[in-house]
């Protein structure tokens, strides 16, 4: 395992020698390009957050990894992520060019982070119902029509998804962990469907009253 986070002088010439590592952290090593990461396809875990020169041409070599972090790699598009469909864990947070056409290829992953991927809609997430953990924080085009397909997940994060209402969360009663913070349309009527959850985050849900919270506590839901 090697962590080179913010080692600003590291270039492709250096990382070409690191292909036999298990875990490699290159967060904010912004001189790294596609020419370097093509040598890293046999790693287990690779973190490339903020490596702004990485494009689809580079990540097509990373399809055999277990875990890949591409946070804020803003040149990544749908054409690139279709090569990542066999990964276990993929973080695409703030990859603004990702759309529904790309994520439809990712339904076999275990963990997927799409935080602040603003182009994602209900049409895309309907393909993600078999995931284990899904992060849709601040994906504000998501509505009740999309989340009704996500009832079999273990963990779902919907913080700031402002269109979510009671009609949507009634499909989420079998989850283990649910983050609904700042989903401000949620009311006492909706959270009654969530009594079987283990952990529930309702921060900023300002339509909730004492009656709703007492109902959850009575059913031993852990509120965070």
C-alpha positions, -999 to 999 in steps of 0.1 A, spaced: 0 0 0 13 35 -9 -2 69 -2 11 97 -24 -18 121 -17 -9 157 -27 26 147 -38 25 174 -65 57 164 -82 47 129 -90 42 122 -127 34 94 -151 71 85 -152 70 75 -116 37 57 -113 45 34 -143 66 15 -118 38 10 -93 16 -15 -111 22 -43 -87 9 -25 -56 -23 -35 -39 -36 0 -29 -24 33 -43 -36 68 -33 -29 95 -59 -54 121 -46 -47 156 -60 -16 144 -78 -26 167 -107 3 159 -130 -10 124 -135 -25 117 -169 -40 88 -188 -5 77 -199 3 69 -163 -28 52 -151 -28 27 -180 -1 9 -160 -23 5 -129 -49 -19 -141 -39 -48 -118 -43 -28 -85 -70 -36 -60 -78 0 -50 -69 33 -67 -78 68 -56 -76 95 -82 -96 123 -66 -90 156 -82 -66 143 -109 -80 167 -134 -61 154 -164 -77 119 -163 -101 111 -191 -121 82 -205 -90 71 -224 -73 64 -191 -100 47 -171 -107 22 -198 -76 4 -185 -90 1 -149 -120 -22 -154 -104 -50 -133 -99 -30 -101 -120 -37 -70 -123 -1 -58 -119 31 -78 -122 67 -66 -127 93 -93 -141 122 -72 -139 155 -91 -123 139 -122 -145 162 -142 -134 150 -177 -149 115 -172 -180 109 -193 -205 81 -199 -182 66 -225 -155 60 -199 -176 45 -171 -191 18 -193 -157 1 -189 -161 0 -151 -191 -22 -149 -173 -51 -131 -159 -30 -102 -171 -36 -66 -169 0 -55 -169 32 -76 -170 68 -65 -181 93 -92 -189 122 -68 -189 155 -86 -182 140 -120 -205 165 -137 -206 149 -171 -221 116 -160 -257 110 -172 -283 83 -171 -267 68 -202 -236 60 -183 -250 47 -150 -272 22 -167 -241 1 -171 -233 1 -134 -262 -20 -120 -239 -49 -110 -217 -29 -87 -218 -32 -49 -212 4 -39 -218 35 -60 -214 71 -51 -231 97 -74 -230 126 -50 -236 159 -68 -239 143 -102 -265 168 -113 -275 152 -146 -287 119 -130 -325 114 -132 -351 88 -124 -344 72 -157 -309 63 -147 -314 51 -111 -341 26 -121 -312 4 -132 -295 5 -98 -319 -15 -77 -295 -44 -71 -267 -24 -56 -259 -26 -19 -250 10 -11 -260 40 -32 -252 77 -26 -274 102 -44 -267 132 -22 -277 165 -39 -289 148 -71 -318 171 -72 -335 158 -103 -343 125 -84 -380 121 -76 -404 96 -61 -406 78 -94 -370 69 -93 -365 58 -57 -394 33 -59 -369 11 -77 -344 12 -48 -363 -7 -20 -339 -36 -19 -307 -17 -12 -290 -18 22 -280 18 24 -294 48 5 -283 85 9 -308 111 -4 -296 142 14 -308 173 -3 -330 155 -29 -356 182 -26 -383 165 -47 -386 134 -25 -420 131 -7 -438 106 15 -451 89 -17 -415 79 -25 -402 68 8 -430 43 14 -411 20 -9 -379 22 13 -392 4 44 -369 -26 40 -336 -7 39 -311 -9 67 -298 27 66 -315 58 50 -303 94 49 -332 118 42 -315 149 56 -328 181 41 -356 163 22 -380 190 34 -412 175 20 -411 145 43 -438 145 69 -450 123 98 -471 103 74 -441 93 54 -418 82 81 -444 57 94 -433 35 66 -397 34 79 -402 17 112 -382 -14 102 -350 6 94 -319 4 117 -306 39 111 -324 70 98 -311 105 93 -338 132 93 -317 163 99 -334 194 84 -367 177 77 -386 206 93 -422 193 86 -417 165 111 -434 168 145 -431 151 179 -458 126 168 -437 113 140 -405 110 161 -423 93 189 -437 68 165 -401 59 153 -388 57 188 -416 34 198 -404 11 170 -367 13 181 -355 31 149 -321 47 155 -324 84 145 -292 102 137 
